Amino acid sequence: MPRIRHIALLTKQQEKLADFYKTAFGMTEVFRHESQAGGGPAIYLSDGYINLAVLPARERPEGLYHFGFQVDDVDRAAQGALNAGATQPPKDLPRDGRFAEVFIKDPMGTRIDLSEAGWKV
């Protein structure tokens, strides 16, 4: 059964926002890397179930960026989403170790990641 396991937020203050989630909700940092496009670090937190990515906003609006489902079969999940009205077929992301997913877009254009491997928790 698909489960939401990943949420990504965009902010211009990654350290401050990550510290908030660590302090307020006891999340732990599980991964960090410098954004290749600049703007500071991408910081990944977890509560043991959900992976929360705190990403540099750069020129994008701050707030919710995308979320991700861990699924048993990416191709089957993507086809089901397309049949239900997804507006973009699966698009691969770079396979350089930063990503474990492909993404589609829902009928409103919101990015939804699909991953069999899941995210670090």
C-alpha positions as CSV (number, residue, x, y, z in Angstrom):
1,M,0.0,0.0,0.0
2,P,1.4,3.4,-0.9
3,R,2.4,5.6,2.0
4,I,3.5,9.2,2.2
5,R,7.1,9.0,3.4
6,H,8.6,12.3,2.1
7,I,7.8,16.0,2.3
8,A,9.9,18.8,0.9
9,L,9.8,22.4,2.0
10,L,11.5,25.4,0.3
11,T,13.0,28.1,2.5
12,K,15.7,30.8,2.4
13,Q,16.7,29.9,6.0
14,Q,17.4,26.1,5.9
15,E,19.4,26.0,9.2
16,K,16.7,28.0,11.1
17,L,13.8,25.9,9.8
18,A,15.7,22.6,10.4
19,D,16.5,23.7,13.9
20,F,12.8,24.4,14.5
21,Y,11.8,20.9,13.5
22,K,14.6,19.3,15.5
23,T,13.7,21.3,18.6
24,A,9.9,21.5,18.4
25,F,9.3,17.9,17.2
26,G,12.5,15.9,18.0
27,M,13.4,15.2,14.4
28,T,16.9,14.1,13.7
29,E,19.2,15.0,10.8
30,V,19.8,12.0,8.5
31,F,21.5,13.6,5.5
32,R,22.9,16.9,4.3
33,H,24.5,18.1,1.1
34,E,25.3,21.5,-0.6
35,S,22.8,22.3,-3.3
36,Q,24.5,22.1,-6.7
37,A,22.4,25.1,-7.8
38,G,23.5,27.2,-4.8
39,G,21.5,28.7,-2.0
40,G,23.0,26.7,0.8
41,P,22.5,23.2,2.1
42,A,19.7,20.7,1.6
43,I,19.0,19.3,5.0
44,Y,17.1,16.0,5.5
45,L,15.3,15.3,8.8
46,S,13.3,12.3,10.0
47,D,11.0,11.3,12.8
48,G,11.7,7.6,12.0
49,Y,8.8,7.4,9.5
50,I,8.7,10.5,7.4
51,N,11.7,12.1,5.6
52,L,11.4,15.9,5.7
53,A,13.7,17.8,3.1
54,V,14.4,21.4,4.0
55,L,15.6,22.8,0.6
56,P,17.0,26.1,-0.5
57,A,14.2,28.2,-2.1
58,R,16.6,30.2,-4.4
59,E,14.2,32.0,-6.8
60,R,11.2,29.8,-5.9
61,P,8.4,30.7,-3.4
62,E,8.9,29.4,0.1
63,G,6.6,26.7,1.5
64,L,5.6,23.2,0.5
65,Y,7.4,22.0,-2.7
66,H,6.4,18.4,-3.1
67,F,5.7,15.2,-1.3
68,G,6.5,11.5,-2.0
69,F,4.9,8.1,-1.8
70,Q,6.8,4.9,-1.2
71,V,5.2,2.3,-3.5
72,D,5.7,-1.3,-4.3
73,D,6.0,-0.8,-8.0
74,V,6.8,2.7,-9.5
75,D,5.6,1.8,-13.0
76,R,2.3,0.5,-11.8
77,A,1.8,3.4,-9.4
78,A,2.6,5.9,-12.1
79,Q,0.3,4.3,-14.6
80,G,-2.5,4.3,-12.0
81,A,-1.9,8.0,-11.4
82,L,-2.0,8.7,-15.1
83,N,-5.2,6.8,-15.4
84,A,-6.6,8.9,-12.6
85,G,-5.6,12.2,-14.2
86,A,-1.9,12.9,-13.5
87,T,-0.7,15.6,-15.9
88,Q,2.9,14.3,-16.4
89,P,4.2,10.8,-16.9
90,P,7.1,9.7,-14.7
91,K,10.2,11.8,-15.0
92,D,13.5,10.5,-13.9
93,L,15.7,12.5,-11.6
94,P,19.6,12.4,-11.7
95,R,21.0,9.0,-10.5
96,D,23.9,10.6,-8.6
97,G,22.9,9.4,-5.2
98,R,20.8,12.4,-4.2
99,F,17.5,10.9,-5.5
100,A,15.7,7.6,-5.1
101,E,12.6,8.5,-7.1
102,V,10.8,9.5,-10.2
103,F,8.1,12.1,-10.2
104,I,4.7,12.8,-11.7
105,K,2.4,15.8,-11.4
106,D,-1.2,15.7,-10.1
107,P,-4.1,17.3,-11.9
108,M,-3.2,20.7,-10.3
109,G,0.5,20.4,-11.2
110,T,1.8,19.5,-7.8
111,R,4.9,17.3,-8.0
112,I,4.5,13.8,-6.4
113,D,7.6,11.7,-6.0
114,L,7.3,7.9,-6.4
115,S,10.0,5.6,-4.9
116,E,10.3,1.9,-4.3
117,A,13.4,2.3,-2.1
118,G,12.0,5.2,0.0
119,W,14.0,7.9,1.7
120,K,16.4,7.9,4.6
121,V,14.6,7.8,7.9
